[in-house]
Amino acid sequence: MGHPRPFRFGVQLANARNAAEWAELARKAEDLGFSTLFMPDHFTDSLAPLPAMMAAADATDTLRVAPLVLDNDYKHPVVTAKELATIDLLSDGRLEVGIGAGWMASDYEQSGITMDEASVRVDRLEEGIAVIKGLFAEGPFDFAGTHYTISGLDGRPKPVQQPPPFIIGGGRPRVLALAAREADIVGVNPAIKAGRVNAEASRDGTASATDRKLGWVREAAGARYDDIEINFLLFACVVTDDRQGTLETMAPLFGLEPDEVAEYPHAWVGSVDQICEDLEAGRERWDASYLVVQGVDAMTAAAPIVARLAGH
């Protein structure tokens, strides 16, 4: 299948006060036409992703569930594979596997987990992906790497989807090349080099930077590029009739000029009509068809956009 793909939309949610509220949020996402409920994986004030994903799947019929993304450093991939396969089985095949090398410095600092330099974390991620995929597949699996050694382990249960789609995202050449080779869904993101979201990270998400990142993905993917779904995570979703005024207000927050924010791939600003036009232009320019907003307010604000574009 070639690009462009039909639009689909996800929402990242992190919290609820109780089980009933979480189930209601999941059903609302499904009712509004969102494809997927995503969960972060941090040690901040948020629900643990995998139990919350399972609860969301239990509360719904078609909603897909995914972490955006699991930090490979927090669990051994044998444990991760078993837990993810169980969710895929118990959700009747509604799992997407988001996994990454970890980036948030405060998670490592506060937990005491060692934050190795990026090259080591990505090495370990690459091995972790191989282990998870190997355990999802039929039969016993062996692996001998620098970080993981697996001896004749037949991963059980097996996922319903063979295999579940993998989501790998990043903002630097090596991770995007890994994603281009290994993922079904490639998230093209700003690089967060400091371990914290800052102005430098915002500037790395501009339209011109995204052009460059898509080039890295295309080059590394080669012939399989047309099989890849391109994903963007949104940092802002502002539905307003005062597009210009809002852009001028937001620009300093991003460390950018208003015209740069206007074409910023990770922010939606304007009327429903304007945003839909922007998304169609973004799909033409970057093949970006899988778009994820964050939070309950953004889910509600984006609902008319989802209603208009999902599946088209």
N, C-alpha and C positions, 0 to 999 in steps of 0.2 A: 504494500500500500504506500503510495507516495504522499507527500505533503501537497496542499494543506489538509490538515485533519479537521474533523468537526470540533467545535469548542466543547470543553467540559470544565467544570468548576469544582473546586474544593474549598473547604473552610477549615482553618485551624482553630480549634477550641482547646482550652487548657483546664477549665475548672467548673465545678458546680458545688452547691452546698450539700447536696444529698443525691441519692440514687434517682429519685423521681425527677429532679430538675435536670440531671444529666440525660436521662432517657427522653425528656421533653425537648431538650436542645437537639439531640440526634434526630428525633422525628421531625423537628422543624426544618433542619438541614435537608432531610429527605423530601419533605413536602414542598420546599422551595425549589427543588430541582438540582441541588448540589449532588455531584457524583460521589464525593468522598469526604469523610470527616478525618482530619489529620490531628495528630497529637505531637507536641514538642517532647523532647527528652532532656530535661534539665532538673537540677536539684533545687529549683526555685519553687514558688508557691503554685504548683500545678499538680494535677493528678498524675499518677504513674501511667505511662502510655499504654502498656499492653493490657492490664485489667480494664482500663477505661475504654479501650478500643473494643474489647469483647462485650462490655456492657452496652456500648453503642450499637454494635451489630445485633445483639439480642433484642434491642428495642425497635429495630427497623427491619425492613424486608429487602431493600435493594441497595441501601447505602453502603459504599465501600469504606473500609477503615485502613488507616496507615499511620505509622510514625513519620514525622518530618523533622528530623530523622533520628533513628537510634544512634547513639554514640558507641561505636564498636569497642571502645576502650572499657566500657562499664560492665560488660559481660563477655564471658567466653563464647565464641560463635557456636559451639555445640549446644549450649544452653539457649542461645538466641534462636537457633534453627528449630529446636524442639518447641519452644513457646510460639514462634510464628506459625509453624506447621499446624499446631493445635488450634490457633485462632482461625486459620484458613479452613480447617476441617469443620470447626463448630459454627463458622459463619457461612457454610456452604459455598466457599470459594470467593469471598469478598475482600480478601487481604491484598494490599500492596506493600511491598517491603522497602521502606526507606531506611537507608543506612549511610553513615558518614564517619569521618575520621575524628570528629570532635573539634570544637573551636572555642567554646566559652571558657575563658581562663578562670572565672570565678567558680565554676563547677569543680574544676580540678583543685584549685586553691582551698576551697572550703571542705572538700571531701577527703583531701590528702591523697587522692589518686595522682600518680605522677603524670605530668603533661610533658611527654617527650616532644622533641622538635617535630615540625610538621612532616618532614621526610619520613621519620620513623612511624608516625601515626598513619600516614598514607600507606606505607609498606604493610603495616599490620591490617589496615582496612582491606587492602588488596587480597591478602591471605584469608581474612575473615569472610569475604564474599565468596571465595573459592570453596571454603569449608561449608558455608550455608547452602550454596548451590549443590555441592556434592552430597550433602545429607538429605536434601529435598529429592534427589534423583533416586531411581530404583537401585537396590542392591547395596552391599557393603562398600564403604568408602575409606580410602587411605589417602593421607596427605602428609608430606614432610616439608615443612617450611622453617623459616627462621623463628617464627613466633608461635606456630601451632603445629602439633603432630597428631594425626588421627590414624588409628590402627584398626582397620576392619570394622568400622562402626556403621551399622545400618540404621540410619536415622528414622525414628518412628515417633509419631505417626507421619505419614506422607501427606503433603498438602493436596487439597482437591484440585487446585490449578497446577498444571504441570508445565512450567513452574509458575508460581505467582510472579507478577511483574515487579521488577526492581526499580526503585527510584534512587538515583545518586545525583547529588547536586554539588556545585562548587563554583569558585570564581577564579581559579588559577589553572594554568595549562595542564599540570599533571593530573589533578583530580578530574577536570573536564575530559581529558583523554581517557582516563580510567572509566568514567561514566559512559563515554561514547562507545567503548569496547564492551562493557558489561551490563549496562542498564537498558531497560525498556523505556524508561522515562528519565530524561536528563534535565535536572534543574539548573538553570543558568542564573547565577546569583552574584552579587557583589562579593569580592574577597574581603574577609574580615581578618586582616593580618595582625591586628593588635590583640586579638582575643576578646575584643569588646566592640560593640557597634559604635562607630564614631563618624566624623565628617569624612575621613579618608575612605571609609567603607561606602558611604553614600555616593561619593564621587566615582567610585569604581562600578556603580550601577547605571551610569548614563547610557544613552542610546548608542553613542559611538563606542563605548567600552563593550557594550553588549554585541555590537557588530563584530568586534574582535573576538570575543568569546565564542560566538557561533562559528567563526572561522576555525577555531581550535577544535570544536566538536566535529564539524564536517570533515576536517582533515583526518582526525583520529578514527572516525566512524567508517570512512570509506564507503563501500557498497551498502553497508547496513544503515546508513543515515536515514533513508526513507522509512525504515522500520521504527525509528525513534520518535517518541512523543516529547515535545519541548515544553518544559514547565517553568513558570515564573511564580515566585512568592511575592505578594503585594504588601507593602509597608503602609499604604494609605489608600483609603477608598472614600472619597468625598463627593457625594452627589449634590451639585449646587448649580444654580443658574448664574452665579457670579464666578465664572471660571477664572477670569483674569485677576480679580481681586484675591481670590483664594490662592492662586499661583504665587502672587506677590507676597502673601503672608507666609506661605510654606517655604519659599525658596531659601531664606536664611537658615531654616531648620535643617535643610539638606546640604547647606554650604554650596548652593548652586544658583544660577540665574533663573528667573521665571520661565524663560523659553526652554531651558534645559529640563525643568520640572515638567513642562507641558508635554515633552516627548519621553519622559522618564518611564522605562518599562515596568517599574515596580510601584507606581503610584497612579491611581485613577482620580482625575479631577475634572468635573464638569457636569453637564446635564446627562441624563441617560442616553440621549441621542449622540452627544459628543463622545462619551466614553465608549459606546458601541462602535462608533467610527474609528476611534483610536485602537480598539482591540482588533478590528478587522485589518487596519493598517499594520499593526504589530504582528499579526499572523502572516501577513504578506512579507514583511521585512525579516522576521526572525523565526517563522514557523511556530510561534508560541500559541498553542491551542489549549493547554491545560493550566488554568490560572487559579491561584489559591489566595483567598482573602483571610484575614486574621481577626477573630473576635466576633462576639455576638452582634455588636453594632454594625460592623462591616458586612456581616452575613445579611442583616436586614436591609442595609443600604443597597447591597448588590443584587437583591432579589429581582428587581425589574430587568437588570442586565442579564442575569442568568435566564430569566423567563424568555427573553428575546433571542439569546444567542445559543443556549445549550443545544447541542446536537446539530447545529448549522455550520 
